[in-house]
Amino acid sequence: MKRLISITLFTLTALVSAKAQYASTPGSIWLKKMPGDIKNEQQAPEWSRRPDDGTAFSRVSHATLEPFTPVAGTSNGRAVIVCPGGGYQMLAYEKEGQEVAQWLAKQGYNAYVLAYRIPNDRKGALEDLQRAIRCLRHQGAKSVGVIGFSAGASLATRGATNWKTPVYEPIDKAIDTLSCRPDFAMLIYPAYLDEGEGGTLSPDLHVDQDTPPMFVFGSQDDVRYSGPSCKTILKAMQEASAPIEMHYLHQAGHGYGMRRGAGLVWPALAEQWLKAVHK
């Protein structure tokens, strides 16, 4: 219980400076019904402070959504789920979660930071994302999109390409009969998309003409992650005649979020893309 209180208090402190620009419902919401095979009792996530990432989670046994809502009267009725990265081992929750949700809320989106199951639980993470999309759709969101960073972008891509095959048994008909297809996906320095043989598309990604529109941002010098992943997903989307906009810089690196470096052109480009998608 003490850990949960600490998380909530940190959230309140982090949001004070931005109250004039957006409103937030403080703290995280437990997804009360969890899909899939739950082996552990519900526990508060373990978290720590990291010099480069701010608050980061090192263990999540039950998924949570932290909502960031626009100022009254400015909402566009659309929802975006934010998936922080961390190699499926941790979550850069502040840098690639809360800060991104704040940016989205300023644009009128209802943003939700997803703390998906870690460490090393890719199946559970996808179950969490599919369930979260359905829950927001059930609440009446006009559309539900996803944005992810690094491993979070891998999760967002898996959500965008595996929606035809539900990965968990239905929990309740009112929610789990709804589509888990995201209406759009934004992949920022994506990782793990080229895990097939010879640098081909990862076999757990199934791109076809029904794959939702994608915005992809990465760089050539990110040789381990977004460099190959961007090229791989671009080729797959083009071959499937699925809509994609990709920005591929020569040098931007990895893991910058919205904080530093040449990669910080991505928010302005993504904002333009979102406006075009929702015309």
C-alpha positions as protocol buffer text, in pm:
chain_id: "A"
residue {
  index: 1
  type: MET
  ca { x: 0 y: 0 z: 0 }
}
residue {
  index: 2
  type: LYS
  ca { x: 280 y: 243 z: 76 }
}
residue {
  index: 3
  type: ARG
  ca { x: 424 y: 204 z: -273 }
}
residue {
  index: 4
  type: LEU
  ca { x: 89 y: 287 z: -432 }
}
residue {
  index: 5
  type: ILE
  ca { x: 57 y: 600 z: -218 }
}
residue {
  index: 6
  type: SER
  ca { x: 408 y: 706 z: -320 }
}
residue {
  index: 7
  type: ILE
  ca { x: 326 y: 671 z: -688 }
}
residue {
  index: 8
  type: THR
  ca { x: 12 y: 879 z: -653 }
}
residue {
  index: 9
  type: LEU
  ca { x: 192 y: 1153 z: -461 }
}
residue {
  index: 10
  type: PHE
  ca { x: 466 y: 1171 z: -721 }
}
residue {
  index: 11
  type: THR
  ca { x: 207 y: 1203 z: -996 }
}
residue {
  index: 12
  type: LEU
  ca { x: 41 y: 1493 z: -820 }
}
residue {
  index: 13
  type: THR
  ca { x: 374 y: 1672 z: -773 }
}
residue {
  index: 14
  type: ALA
  ca { x: 479 y: 1623 z: -1134 }
}
residue {
  index: 15
  type: LEU
  ca { x: 158 y: 1772 z: -1270 }
}
residue {
  index: 16
  type: VAL
  ca { x: 129 y: 2089 z: -1063 }
}
residue {
  index: 17
  type: SER
  ca { x: 323 y: 2312 z: -1307 }
}
residue {
  index: 18
  type: ALA
  ca { x: 100 y: 2228 z: -1602 }
}
residue {
  index: 19
  type: LYS
  ca { x: -246 y: 2270 z: -1445 }
}
residue {
  index: 20
  type: ALA
  ca { x: -320 y: 2580 z: -1653 }
}
residue {
  index: 21
  type: GLN
  ca { x: -260 y: 2392 z: -1979 }
}
residue {
  index: 22
  type: TYR
  ca { x: -447 y: 2068 z: -1918 }
}
residue {
  index: 23
  type: ALA
  ca { x: -636 y: 1888 z: -1647 }
}
residue {
  index: 24
  type: SER
  ca { x: -542 y: 1546 z: -1513 }
}
residue {
  index: 25
  type: THR
  ca { x: -714 y: 1289 z: -1304 }
}
residue {
  index: 26
  type: PRO
  ca { x: -434 y: 1224 z: -1053 }
}
residue {
  index: 27
  type: GLY
  ca { x: -297 y: 877 z: -1002 }
}
residue {
  index: 28
  type: SER
  ca { x: -333 y: 553 z: -1192 }
}
residue {
  index: 29
  type: ILE
  ca { x: -644 y: 344 z: -1246 }
}
residue {
  index: 30
  type: TRP
  ca { x: -618 y: -30 z: -1197 }
}
residue {
  index: 31
  type: LEU
  ca { x: -762 y: -224 z: -1488 }
}
residue {
  index: 32
  type: LYS
  ca { x: -991 y: -409 z: -1248 }
}
residue {
  index: 33
  type: LYS
  ca { x: -1036 y: -709 z: -1475 }
}
residue {
  index: 34
  type: MET
  ca { x: -713 y: -837 z: -1621 }
}
residue {
  index: 35
  type: PRO
  ca { x: -698 y: -1056 z: -1930 }
}
residue {
  index: 36
  type: GLY
  ca { x: -493 y: -1369 z: -1971 }
}
residue {
  index: 37
  type: ASP
  ca { x: -312 y: -1586 z: -1721 }
}
residue {
  index: 38
  type: ILE
  ca { x: -256 y: -1379 z: -1406 }
}
residue {
  index: 39
  type: LYS
  ca { x: 1 y: -1552 z: -1189 }
}
residue {
  index: 40
  type: ASN
  ca { x: 59 y: -1287 z: -924 }
}
residue {
  index: 41
  type: GLU
  ca { x: -167 y: -1105 z: -685 }
}
residue {
  index: 42
  type: GLN
  ca { x: -235 y: -741 z: -767 }
}
residue {
  index: 43
  type: GLN
  ca { x: 57 y: -535 z: -643 }
}
residue {
  index: 44
  type: ALA
  ca { x: 159 y: -174 z: -680 }
}
residue {
  index: 45
  type: PRO
  ca { x: 428 y: -129 z: -947 }
}
residue {
  index: 46
  type: GLU
  ca { x: 786 y: -104 z: -827 }
}
residue {
  index: 47
  type: TRP
  ca { x: 943 y: 224 z: -935 }
}
residue {
  index: 48
  type: SER
  ca { x: 1262 y: 423 z: -905 }
}
residue {
  index: 49
  type: ARG
  ca { x: 1415 y: 751 z: -1020 }
}
residue {
  index: 50
  type: ARG
  ca { x: 1662 y: 731 z: -1308 }
}
residue {
  index: 51
  type: PRO
  ca { x: 1895 y: 1015 z: -1410 }
}
residue {
  index: 52
  type: ASP
  ca { x: 1792 y: 1006 z: -1777 }
}
residue {
  index: 53
  type: ASP
  ca { x: 1435 y: 878 z: -1755 }
}
residue {
  index: 54
  type: GLY
  ca { x: 1285 y: 1028 z: -1439 }
}
residue {
  index: 55
  type: THR
  ca { x: 1036 y: 792 z: -1280 }
}
residue {
  index: 56
  type: ALA
  ca { x: 1065 y: 439 z: -1419 }
}
residue {
  index: 57
  type: PHE
  ca { x: 880 y: 119 z: -1334 }
}
residue {
  index: 58
  type: SER
  ca { x: 1082 y: -199 z: -1290 }
}
residue {
  index: 59
  type: ARG
  ca { x: 790 y: -434 z: -1226 }
}
residue {
  index: 60
  type: VAL
  ca { x: 421 y: -421 z: -1318 }
}
residue {
  index: 61
  type: SER
  ca { x: 207 y: -723 z: -1230 }
}
residue {
  index: 62
  type: HIS
  ca { x: -131 y: -567 z: -1315 }
}
residue {
  index: 63
  type: ALA
  ca { x: -175 y: -302 z: -1581 }
}
residue {
  index: 64
  type: THR
  ca { x: -280 y: 53 z: -1503 }
}
residue {
  index: 65
  type: LEU
  ca { x: -394 y: 349 z: -1711 }
}
residue {
  index: 66
  type: GLU
  ca { x: -311 y: 701 z: -1598 }
}
residue {
  index: 67
  type: PRO
  ca { x: -548 y: 955 z: -1762 }
}
residue {
  index: 68
  type: PHE
  ca { x: -455 y: 1304 z: -1880 }
}
residue {
  index: 69
  type: THR
  ca { x: -756 y: 1501 z: -2001 }
}
residue {
  index: 70
  type: PRO
  ca { x: -774 y: 1832 z: -2187 }
}
residue {
  index: 71
  type: VAL
  ca { x: -902 y: 2147 z: -2024 }
}
residue {
  index: 72
  type: ALA
  ca { x: -1282 y: 2152 z: -2015 }
}
residue {
  index: 73
  type: GLY
  ca { x: -1428 y: 2248 z: -2349 }
}
residue {
  index: 74
  type: THR
  ca { x: -1116 y: 2164 z: -2553 }
}
residue {
  index: 75
  type: SER
  ca { x: -1147 y: 1785 z: -2589 }
}
residue {
  index: 76
  type: ASN
  ca { x: -1182 y: 1643 z: -2939 }
}
residue {
  index: 77
  type: GLY
  ca { x: -1336 y: 1323 z: -2802 }
}
residue {
  index: 78
  type: ARG
  ca { x: -1046 y: 1107 z: -2919 }
}
residue {
  index: 79
  type: ALA
  ca { x: -825 y: 889 z: -2701 }
}
residue {
  index: 80
  type: VAL
  ca { x: -458 y: 797 z: -2732 }
}
residue {
  index: 81
  type: ILE
  ca { x: -285 y: 524 z: -2533 }
}
residue {
  index: 82
  type: VAL
  ca { x: 82 y: 600 z: -2459 }
}
residue {
  index: 83
  type: CYS
  ca { x: 318 y: 300 z: -2434 }
}
residue {
  index: 84
  type: PRO
  ca { x: 654 y: 385 z: -2272 }
}
residue {
  index: 85
  type: GLY
  ca { x: 964 y: 193 z: -2376 }
}
residue {
  index: 86
  type: GLY
  ca { x: 1224 y: 8 z: -2174 }
}
residue {
  index: 87
  type: GLY
  ca { x: 1314 y: -312 z: -2356 }
}
residue {
  index: 88
  type: TYR
  ca { x: 1016 y: -496 z: -2203 }
}
residue {
  index: 89
  type: GLN
  ca { x: 1230 y: -494 z: -1886 }
}
residue {
  index: 90
  type: MET
  ca { x: 1134 y: -155 z: -1741 }
}
residue {
  index: 91
  type: LEU
  ca { x: 913 y: 140 z: -1834 }
}
residue {
  index: 92
  type: ALA
  ca { x: 1052 y: 492 z: -1887 }
}
residue {
  index: 93
  type: TYR
  ca { x: 722 y: 606 z: -1743 }
}
residue {
  index: 94
  type: GLU
  ca { x: 788 y: 975 z: -1694 }
}
residue {
  index: 95
  type: LYS
  ca { x: 999 y: 1052 z: -2003 }
}
residue {
  index: 96
  type: GLU
  ca { x: 810 y: 838 z: -2255 }
}
residue {
  index: 97
  type: GLY
  ca { x: 474 y: 829 z: -2081 }
}
residue {
  index: 98
  type: GLN
  ca { x: 358 y: 1121 z: -1868 }
}
residue {
  index: 99
  type: GLU
  ca { x: 542 y: 1392 z: -2065 }
}
residue {
  index: 100
  type: VAL
  ca { x: 396 y: 1261 z: -2392 }
}
residue {
  index: 101
  type: ALA
  ca { x: 47 y: 1242 z: -2242 }
}
residue {
  index: 102
  type: GLN
  ca { x: 76 y: 1606 z: -2136 }
}
residue {
  index: 103
  type: TRP
  ca { x: 162 y: 1704 z: -2494 }
}
residue {
  index: 104
  type: LEU
  ca { x: -135 y: 1511 z: -2631 }
}
residue {
  index: 105
  type: ALA
  ca { x: -375 y: 1662 z: -2377 }
}
residue {
  index: 106
  type: LYS
  ca { x: -272 y: 2012 z: -2485 }
}
residue {
  index: 107
  type: GLN
  ca { x: -385 y: 1917 z: -2836 }
}
residue {
  index: 108
  type: GLY
  ca { x: -728 y: 1810 z: -2715 }
}
residue {
  index: 109
  type: TYR
  ca { x: -672 y: 1435 z: -2686 }
}
residue {
  index: 110
  type: ASN
  ca { x: -767 y: 1226 z: -2387 }
}
residue {
  index: 111
  type: ALA
  ca { x: -433 y: 1058 z: -2321 }
}
residue {
  index: 112
  type: TYR
  ca { x: -375 y: 747 z: -2112 }
}
residue {
  index: 113
  type: VAL
  ca { x: -34 y: 618 z: -2006 }
}
residue {
  index: 114
  type: LEU
  ca { x: -37 y: 239 z: -2006 }
}
residue {
  index: 115
  type: ALA
  ca { x: 178 y: 65 z: -1748 }
}
residue {
  index: 116
  type: TYR
  ca { x: 181 y: -276 z: -1912 }
}
residue {
  index: 117
  type: ARG
  ca { x: 311 y: -596 z: -1757 }
}
residue {
  index: 118
  type: ILE
  ca { x: 686 y: -622 z: -1713 }
}
residue {
  index: 119
  type: PRO
  ca { x: 949 y: -757 z: -1696 }
}
residue {
  index: 120
  type: ASN
  ca { x: 972 y: -981 z: -2002 }
}
residue {
  index: 121
  type: ASP
  ca { x: 600 y: -1047 z: -2052 }
}
residue {
  index: 122
  type: ARG
  ca { x: 529 y: -961 z: -2416 }
}
residue {
  index: 123
  type: LYS
  ca { x: 212 y: -1167 z: -2427 }
}
residue {
  index: 124
  type: GLY
  ca { x: 77 y: -1001 z: -2113 }
}
residue {
  index: 125
  type: ALA
  ca { x: 170 y: -658 z: -2251 }
}
residue {
  index: 126
  type: LEU
  ca { x: -29 y: -720 z: -2569 }
}
residue {
  index: 127
  type: GLU
  ca { x: -323 y: -848 z: -2366 }
}
residue {
  index: 128
  type: ASP
  ca { x: -310 y: -528 z: -2162 }
}
residue {
  index: 129
  type: LEU
  ca { x: -308 y: -309 z: -2474 }
}
residue {
  index: 130
  type: GLN
  ca { x: -595 y: -492 z: -2641 }
}
residue {
  index: 131
  type: ARG
  ca { x: -802 y: -472 z: -2323 }
}
residue {
  index: 132
  type: ALA
  ca { x: -721 y: -101 z: -2276 }
}
residue {
  index: 133
  type: ILE
  ca { x: -830 y: -18 z: -2633 }
}
residue {
  index: 134
  type: ARG
  ca { x: -1159 y: -199 z: -2580 }
}
residue {
  index: 135
  type: CYS
  ca { x: -1217 y: -30 z: -2244 }
}
residue {
  index: 136
  type: LEU
  ca { x: -1171 y: 319 z: -2390 }
}
residue {
  index: 137
  type: ARG
  ca { x: -1391 y: 233 z: -2686 }
}
residue {
  index: 138
  type: HIS
  ca { x: -1657 y: 111 z: -2444 }
}
residue {
  index: 139
  type: GLN
  ca { x: -1636 y: 444 z: -2263 }
}
residue {
  index: 140
  type: GLY
  ca { x: -1736 y: 620 z: -2585 }
}
residue {
  index: 141
  type: ALA
  ca { x: -1409 y: 748 z: -2731 }
}
residue {
  index: 142
  type: LYS
  ca { x: -1459 y: 877 z: -3084 }
}
residue {
  index: 143
  type: SER
  ca { x: -1140 y: 698 z: -3186 }
}
residue {
  index: 144
  type: VAL
  ca { x: -858 y: 521 z: -3003 }
}
residue {
  index: 145
  type: GLY
  ca { x: -498 y: 548 z: -3118 }
}
residue {
  index: 146
  type: VAL
  ca { x: -166 y: 432 z: -2978 }
}
residue {
  index: 147
  type: ILE
  ca { x: 179 y: 588 z: -2954 }
}
residue {
  index: 148
  type: GLY
  ca { x: 486 y: 400 z: -2843 }
}
residue {
  index: 149
  type: PHE
  ca { x: 857 y: 451 z: -2789 }
}
residue {
  index: 150
  type: SER
  ca { x: 1127 y: 189 z: -2849 }
}
residue {
  index: 151
  type: ALA
  ca { x: 984 y: -134 z: -2699 }
}
residue {
  index: 152
  type: GLY
  ca { x: 659 y: 57 z: -2644 }
}
residue {
  index: 153
  type: ALA
  ca { x: 654 y: 117 z: -3021 }
}
residue {
  index: 154
  type: SER
  ca { x: 704 y: -256 z: -3068 }
}
residue {
  index: 155
  type: LEU
  ca { x: 397 y: -312 z: -2849 }
}
residue {
  index: 156
  type: ALA
  ca { x: 200 y: -46 z: -3040 }
}
residue {
  index: 157
  type: THR
  ca { x: 292 y: -216 z: -3368 }
}
residue {
  index: 158
  type: ARG
  ca { x: 187 y: -555 z: -3236 }
}
residue {
  index: 159
  type: GLY
  ca { x: -144 y: -401 z: -3131 }
}
residue {
  index: 160
  type: ALA
  ca { x: -190 y: -247 z: -3477 }
}
residue {
  index: 161
  type: THR
  ca { x: -107 y: -567 z: -3664 }
}
residue {
  index: 162
  type: ASN
  ca { x: -257 y: -839 z: -3442 }
}
residue {
  index: 163
  type: TRP
  ca { x: -603 y: -698 z: -3377 }
}
residue {
  index: 164
  type: LYS
  ca { x: -775 y: -961 z: -3593 }
}
residue {
  index: 165
  type: THR
  ca { x: -661 y: -1233 z: -3352 }
}
residue {
  index: 166
  type: PRO
  ca { x: -759 y: -1164 z: -2990 }
}
residue {
  index: 167
  type: VAL
  ca { x: -488 y: -1286 z: -2756 }
}
residue {
  index: 168
  type: TYR
  ca { x: -702 y: -1351 z: -2448 }
}
residue {
  index: 169
  type: GLU
  ca { x: -1031 y: -1515 z: -2365 }
}
residue {
  index: 170
  type: PRO
  ca { x: -1319 y: -1265 z: -2327 }
}
residue {
  index: 171
  type: ILE
  ca { x: -1373 y: -1138 z: -1976 }
}
residue {
  index: 172
  type: ASP
  ca { x: -1707 y: -966 z: -2031 }
}
residue {
  index: 173
  type: LYS
  ca { x: -1922 y: -933 z: -2341 }
}
residue {
  index: 174
  type: ALA
  ca { x: -1987 y: -559 z: -2310 }
}
residue {
  index: 175
  type: ILE
  ca { x: -1619 y: -478 z: -2359 }
}
residue {
  index: 176
  type: ASP
  ca { x: -1449 y: -777 z: -2517 }
}
residue {
  index: 177
  type: THR
  ca { x: -1683 y: -801 z: -2815 }
}
residue {
  index: 178
  type: LEU
  ca { x: -1561 y: -455 z: -2924 }
}
residue {
  index: 179
  type: SER
  ca { x: -1280 y: -417 z: -3173 }
}
residue {
  index: 180
  type: CYS
  ca { x: -925 y: -390 z: -3039 }
}
residue {
  index: 181
  type: ARG
  ca { x: -801 y: -236 z: -3366 }
}
residue {
  index: 182
  type: PRO
  ca { x: -636 y: 100 z: -3295 }
}
residue {
  index: 183
  type: ASP
  ca { x: -750 y: 372 z: -3533 }
}
residue {
  index: 184
  type: PHE
  ca { x: -392 y: 491 z: -3581 }
}
residue {
  index: 185
  type: ALA
  ca { x: -43 y: 420 z: -3448 }
}
residue {
  index: 186
  type: MET
  ca { x: 262 y: 641 z: -3392 }
}
residue {
  index: 187
  type: LEU
  ca { x: 600 y: 469 z: -3360 }
}
residue {
  index: 188
  type: ILE
  ca { x: 885 y: 679 z: -3222 }
}
residue {
  index: 189
  type: TYR
  ca { x: 1232 y: 523 z: -3252 }
}
residue {
  index: 190
  type: PRO
  ca { x: 1072 y: 176 z: -3271 }
}
residue {
  index: 191
  type: ALA
  ca { x: 1261 y: -137 z: -3166 }
}
residue {
  index: 192
  type: TYR
  ca { x: 1229 y: -510 z: -3235 }
}
residue {
  index: 193
  type: LEU
  ca { x: 1034 y: -486 z: -3563 }
}
residue {
  index: 194
  type: ASP
  ca { x: 1303 y: -663 z: -3767 }
}
residue {
  index: 195
  type: GLU
  ca { x: 1349 y: -979 z: -3564 }
}
residue {
  index: 196
  type: GLY
  ca { x: 1292 y: -1211 z: -3858 }
}
residue {
  index: 197
  type: GLU
  ca { x: 1570 y: -1388 z: -4043 }
}
residue {
  index: 198
  type: GLY
  ca { x: 1791 y: -1163 z: -4255 }
}
residue {
  index: 199
  type: GLY
  ca { x: 1644 y: -846 z: -4110 }
}
residue {
  index: 200
  type: THR
  ca { x: 1290 y: -923 z: -4225 }
}
residue {
  index: 201
  type: LEU
  ca { x: 972 y: -826 z: -4043 }
}
residue {
  index: 202
  type: SER
  ca { x: 930 y: -991 z: -3706 }
}
residue {
  index: 203
  type: PRO
  ca { x: 709 y: -1301 z: -3745 }
}
residue {
  index: 204
  type: ASP
  ca { x: 469 y: -1178 z: -3475 }
}
residue {
  index: 205
  type: LEU
  ca { x: 372 y: -875 z: -3688 }
}
residue {
  index: 206
  type: HIS
  ca { x: 101 y: -927 z: -3948 }
}
residue {
  index: 207
  type: VAL
  ca { x: 77 y: -627 z: -4178 }
}
residue {
  index: 208
  type: ASP
  ca { x: -203 y: -618 z: -4437 }
}
residue {
  index: 209
  type: GLN
  ca { x: -425 y: -364 z: -4611 }
}
residue {
  index: 210
  type: ASP
  ca { x: -639 y: -333 z: -4297 }
}
residue {
  index: 211
  type: THR
  ca { x: -347 y: -224 z: -4079 }
}
residue {
  index: 212
  type: PRO
  ca { x: -429 y: 123 z: -3939 }
}
residue {
  index: 213
  type: PRO
  ca { x: -238 y: 434 z: -4056 }
}
residue {
  index: 214
  type: MET
  ca { x: 110 y: 470 z: -3907 }
}
residue {
  index: 215
  type: PHE
  ca { x: 342 y: 759 z: -3831 }
}
residue {
  index: 216
  type: VAL
  ca { x: 701 y: 640 z: -3791 }
}
residue {
  index: 217
  type: PHE
  ca { x: 1005 y: 836 z: -3675 }
}
residue {
  index: 218
  type: GLY
  ca { x: 1362 y: 710 z: -3640 }
}
residue {
  index: 219
  type: SER
  ca { x: 1718 y: 757 z: -3755 }
}
residue {
  index: 220
  type: GLN
  ca { x: 1996 y: 584 z: -3942 }
}
residue {
  index: 221
  type: ASP
  ca { x: 2247 y: 616 z: -3660 }
}
residue {
  index: 222
  type: ASP
  ca { x: 2016 y: 425 z: -3425 }
}
residue {
  index: 223
  type: VAL
  ca { x: 2170 y: 110 z: -3570 }
}
residue {
  index: 224
  type: ARG
  ca { x: 2042 y: -133 z: -3308 }
}
residue {
  index: 225
  type: TYR
  ca { x: 1680 y: -23 z: -3292 }
}
residue {
  index: 226
  type: SER
  ca { x: 1497 y: 231 z: -3509 }
}
residue {
  index: 227
  type: GLY
  ca { x: 1746 y: 221 z: -3797 }
}
residue {
  index: 228
  type: PRO
  ca { x: 1652 y: -129 z: -3915 }
}
residue {
  index: 229
  type: SER
  ca { x: 1302 y: -129 z: -3763 }
}
residue {
  index: 230
  type: CYS
  ca { x: 1192 y: 179 z: -3960 }
}
residue {
  index: 231
  type: LYS
  ca { x: 1306 y: 38 z: -4291 }
}
residue {
  index: 232
  type: THR
  ca { x: 1144 y: -297 z: -4220 }
}
residue {
  index: 233
  type: ILE
  ca { x: 800 y: -161 z: -4126 }
}
residue {
  index: 234
  type: LEU
  ca { x: 807 y: 85 z: -4418 }
}
residue {
  index: 235
  type: LYS
  ca { x: 865 y: -197 z: -4666 }
}
residue {
  index: 236
  type: ALA
  ca { x: 591 y: -413 z: -4510 }
}
residue {
  index: 237
  type: MET
  ca { x: 336 y: -131 z: -4509 }
}
residue {
  index: 238
  type: GLN
  ca { x: 415 y: -34 z: -4867 }
}
residue {
  index: 239
  type: GLU
  ca { x: 384 y: -392 z: -4988 }
}
residue {
  index: 240
  type: ALA
  ca { x: 44 y: -417 z: -4817 }
}
residue {
  index: 241
  type: SER
  ca { x: -71 y: -80 z: -4955 }
}
residue {
  index: 242
  type: ALA
  ca { x: -131 y: 32 z: -4596 }
}
residue {
  index: 243
  type: PRO
  ca { x: -94 y: 407 z: -4518 }
}
residue {
  index: 244
  type: ILE
  ca { x: 233 y: 513 z: -4360 }
}
residue {
  index: 245
  type: GLU
  ca { x: 428 y: 837 z: -4312 }
}
residue {
  index: 246
  type: MET
  ca { x: 790 y: 792 z: -4212 }
}
residue {
  index: 247
  type: HIS
  ca { x: 1057 y: 1044 z: -4113 }
}
residue {
  index: 248
  type: TYR
  ca { x: 1409 y: 900 z: -4111 }
}
residue {
  index: 249
  type: LEU
  ca { x: 1689 y: 1127 z: -3998 }
}
residue {
  index: 250
  type: HIS
  ca { x: 2057 y: 1068 z: -4050 }
}
residue {
  index: 251
  type: GLN
  ca { x: 2145 y: 1135 z: -3685 }
}
residue {
  index: 252
  type: ALA
  ca { x: 1907 y: 1146 z: -3390 }
}
residue {
  index: 253
  type: GLY
  ca { x: 2000 y: 853 z: -3170 }
}
residue {
  index: 254
  type: HIS
  ca { x: 1763 y: 675 z: -2936 }
}
residue {
  index: 255
  type: GLY
  ca { x: 1569 y: 736 z: -2618 }
}
residue {
  index: 256
  type: TYR
  ca { x: 1528 y: 1115 z: -2633 }
}
residue {
  index: 257
  type: GLY
  ca { x: 1153 y: 1127 z: -2572 }
}
residue {
  index: 258
  type: MET
  ca { x: 1053 y: 1493 z: -2585 }
}
residue {
  index: 259
  type: ARG
  ca { x: 1366 y: 1617 z: -2408 }
}
residue {
  index: 260
  type: ARG
  ca { x: 1674 y: 1665 z: -2621 }
}
residue {
  index: 261
  type: GLY
  ca { x: 1862 y: 1640 z: -2950 }
}
residue {
  index: 262
  type: ALA
  ca { x: 1793 y: 1642 z: -3322 }
}
residue {
  index: 263
  type: GLY
  ca { x: 1502 y: 1402 z: -3281 }
}
residue {
  index: 264
  type: LEU
  ca { x: 1286 y: 1667 z: -3117 }
}
residue {
  index: 265
  type: VAL
  ca { x: 1136 y: 1759 z: -3453 }
}
residue {
  index: 266
  type: TRP
  ca { x: 907 y: 1458 z: -3422 }
}
residue {
  index: 267
  type: PRO
  ca { x: 628 y: 1618 z: -3211 }
}
residue {
  index: 268
  type: ALA
  ca { x: 564 y: 1896 z: -3466 }
}
residue {
  index: 269
  type: LEU
  ca { x: 562 y: 1643 z: -3750 }
}
residue {
  index: 270
  type: ALA
  ca { x: 333 y: 1408 z: -3557 }
}
residue {
  index: 271
  type: GLU
  ca { x: 95 y: 1693 z: -3475 }
}
residue {
  index: 272
  type: GLN
  ca { x: 61 y: 1776 z: -3845 }
}
residue {
  index: 273
  type: TRP
  ca { x: 4 y: 1409 z: -3926 }
}
residue {
  index: 274
  type: LEU
  ca { x: -267 y: 1375 z: -3661 }
}
residue {
  index: 275
  type: LYS
  ca { x: -453 y: 1672 z: -3805 }
}
residue {
  index: 276
  type: ALA
  ca { x: -438 y: 1517 z: -4151 }
}
residue {
  index: 277
  type: VAL
  ca { x: -554 y: 1176 z: -4028 }
}
residue {
  index: 278
  type: HIS
  ca { x: -857 y: 1328 z: -3854 }
}
residue {
  index: 279
  type: LYS
  ca { x: -977 y: 1559 z: -4133 }
}
